[in-house]
Amino acid sequence: MKTVLLPLPGNEAMAAALLAQPALAGQAERGELMVRSFPDGETHLQLLSEVDGARVVLVATLDRPDGKLLPLLFAAALVRDYGAAEVGLLAPYLAYMRQDTRFHPGEGVTARYFAETLSPRLDWLVTVDPHLHRIARLEQVYRCATCVVHAAPAMAEWIAANVPKPLLIGPDQESQQWVAEVAALAQAPYLVLSKTRHGDRQVEVSRPDMTRLSGRTPVLVDDIVSTAHTMAETLQQLRQLGANPAVCVAVHAIFTEGAVELLNGAGAAQVVSCNTVVHSSNAIALERWLAEAIQNMGTR
């Protein structure tokens, strides 16, 4: 069965990089999908590649997801109409995982709603480090097969190669397990802070232990960075303590407007991210691991 990678708009570079990886080179081809909007805002799709009997991999990272969801659902239905034998989704960033419970009366559990919307259209899903907290595994809400690729090995490689004498710092107890994994792979020490959130843009972070920072380069590591207020608060504390300038590393660079400038203003020596979301900070490539995951999903 041939494999066709079909990138949705904005995901062309990721699809090209995947096809260059040993796991997929010579075994997959790129498909073409034209997506445009009618004057009234409705979406028009046209499939320009043959997919009959093929395993189709839709490539669509899902940051800012609301405008991306309908084209993705339509694309999945379209390739089925034209005979695709299997439809998978590579979504390096998977949206709507943080609202995984009702925090206040009247709220919806949008993590579950989003999964219920996507699952019927897909045979499988590959993503990178989704925000799992009260939902422990994607299988609890997704009814298709799922595979989670961990960014820790790639992050550790980058840190070991680019940061002298790193000390990894996690923002809160939720980050303990995966910050510990990155630190172990990078052969570096780590510490984890505590965080109290007072609102979307108000965060209080515990003060790091200065004795652990001596002679080290602090590396602030988080999975999703959006407003960057947690990292900025930690950077300010580090600067007050006289620590070396810190490097900020994110798995998913959601970065709202002004977030990177906030980090730079708070004293960040460098801001880098994995390429799960297209951003100027992308420095850590995950295609090697993503290509292997796609190949493995096809052998199930």
N, C-alpha and C positions, 0 to 999 in steps of 0.2 A: 504494500500500500504506500503510495507516495505521500509525502508530507508537504503541505503548502502553508507557509507563514504569510498571514494576511494582516499587515499593519493598518490600524486606523490612523487618521491624521495626527501627526505629531510623534508617531512611533516608528517612523521609517528608519531612523539611525539605529534604533535598538534591533529591529528586524535584520538589518544588514550586518550588524556585529554578531548576532546569533548565528547567521548562516556561515560566518567565517570561523566558527568554533569547531574543533575536531569532532565533537559529538554529533554535529549536524551537517558538516561540510560534505557535499556530495550525496547527502541523504535527504535533503529538503530543498525546496525552491521558494522563491518569493512570489506571492500573488499580488494582484493589483485590484484595488477597490477605490472607486471614485465616490467621494462623499461631498455633497454640496447642499446648500439651503435654498429653498424656493423663496421668492420675495415675501411670502407670508410667514417665513420662519420654519416651515416644515422641512424635514430632512429627505433628501433624494439620494439613493444609493444605486450604483451600477457596478456589478461584478465584471471584471475584465479578464479573468483567468478561468481556466478549466479546473473544476474541483470535483467532478463526478467520480465517486469511489475513493476520494482522497481523505486523508486525515488533515483537517484544517485547524491551524492554530491562530486564533485571533490575538493580535498583539496590541494591548491597550492598557497602559497604566491609568489609574483611576483617581488621580488627584483632581480637585475641582470637578467632581463626578457628575453633577446634575446635567450639564450639557453634553456629557459623553455617554450617558446611559442609553438613551433611545437609539443613537446610531449603532451602539454595540449590540443591543437586542435585535435591531433590524438586521445587522450583518450576520448574526448567528442564524436567524430565520432564513435569510437570503441564501446562505451557502447550503443549508438543508434543502431548500427548494431546488437547488441545482445539483443535488445528488451527493453531497458530502457524507461520507460514511461515519465520520467522527468529528466532533467540534470541541476543541479545547480553548481555554482562555489563559494567556499569560498576562497577568496584571501585576507587575512588580510592586506597585502600591495598591492595596485593596482598601477602598473607602468604607466608611460607615461601620467601623469596628469599635469605636470608642463609646457610642451610646448603646451599651450592652445591657442596660437595666433601666428601670424607671427611677431616676434620681429625685424627681418631684412629681406630685400628683398631676395627672393629665398628660404626661409625656408618653411618647411611643418608644418602643425598643427598635430603633431603626437598623441596628445591626442585623436583627432577624428579618425585618421587612426587606432589606436590600438583598440578603441571601435568598429569600423566597422569590424575589423577582428574577435573579440571575440563574439560579439552579436549574429550572426546567429547560433552559436553552442550551445547557452545557453538558458534555460528558465528563469533563474534568477541568480543574482550575489549578494553576501554579501561581504562587505569589511569594513575596519576600517578607518575612518577619511581620505578620499582621499584629495589630495591637490586641493581644489576647490577655484578658484579665478575668472577668467573671465568666466569660466563655473560654473554656480551657483549650478546646480544639475546634477547628473549623467545621469538622464533621457534625458538631452539635447544631449548626444552623444551615450548613450547605448540604444539599442532598445529592450533589455530584461528587465524584472522587476529587480529592484535594492533595496538594503537595506544598509544603512550606519550605522554601529555601532560606537558609540562615546566612546573614551577611557577616557573621563573626569572623570566618576565615579570611575573607577579603579585607575586612577592616584591620584585622591583626597584621596581615601582610603589609598594608600601607603604613600602619603605625610603626612597626618594627623597622621599615625601610626609611621613614621620613622624620621620625621624632626622636631626638636624643634623650636617653634616660627618662622614658615616659612614666607617669603615674596616672592611671586611669581613674576617673571620678564619675560615678553614676549619680543621677539627680535624686533618686528616691529608692525605697525598698523594692518597688516593682522592678527596678532595673538590675537588682543584685545578681540574678542568675545569669543573664546574658552579658553583663559587664564583666563578671567573673570569667566567663568563657573567652571573651576577647582578650582579657588580660593574660589568661593562661596560654593562649595561642601565641601572643606577642611576647611571652616570657617577661611580663611586667607586673609590678604590684598595682593594687587598686584599693579604693575606698568608696563607700556608698553614703550619701547624705540623706537627710530627711527633708521632706517638702510639705508645706501647708499651702493649699491653693485657696485664695480668698475671692477669686473670680477669674474670668478668662484672661485678664491681663494683670492680675495681682497675685504674686507668688512670694512666699517666704521660705528660704532655704537655710538649713543649718550650716554653721561655720565649719570649714575643714580643719583637720588637725595639722597645725603648722609643722610639727616634728616629722610628719610623713612627707612634707613637700620639699624639704631641704635638698637642694641640688637636683631636683627633678623638674621635668617639664609637665605641667598639668595637662591632661587630655580629657576634656569634658565630652562624655559619650551619651547620646540619647537616641531613642528609636525614631520618634516623630518630633520634629521641631517646627512649630508654626509661628507663634508670636515671638518666640525666643526669650520670653521674660525669665524663665527658669534659668537658662544658661547665663543671661545677662546679670542676674542677681548673684549667681555663683562667681562670675568673672569679677564683679565689683568687690566681693569679699576676698577673693584671691589677691586682688591688687592692694587692698587695705592691709593684708597680711605680708605684703612684700614678696609674694611668690613670683616665679618666672612667668612671663607671658604665656597664656594658655592657648592650646589648639582645641577648636570645637569640631566634633565629628558627629554627623547625623546619618542615620540610615535613610530616612525619608525626609527630603528637603522641601517640606510644604511651604515654609517661609512666606508669611504674609508680608504685605508691603511695609518696608522699613525695618524688617527683622534683622537682616544681615548688617545694615547700618547700625542698629542697636548693639549688636555683638561687637562690631568694630569699635564703636564708641566706648564700650565697656572694657576694652583692652584686649580683645582676641588677637592673637598673633596670626591665626589662620582659621578659616572656616571651610570645611570640606564635607562632602556628602557622597553617599553611594548614588549610582545613576538609576535609581528606581523612579525618580521624578526629574524631568529635564530641568536643570538649573545651572547657573554659571559656576556654582561651587562643586559640581560633580568632579570627583577625582578618583573614586573607587569604583572600578568596573566589575559588574557581576555576571557578565554574559557567559563566562565559562561554566558557572554553576547553574545558571538558568537553562543553558543548552542541554546540559546533562539531565536536568529535571524533565525537560520536554521529551528527550529521548526515552527516559525511563517510563514516563506516562504512556508512551506508545507501545511499550512491551508488556503492559499488564494483561 
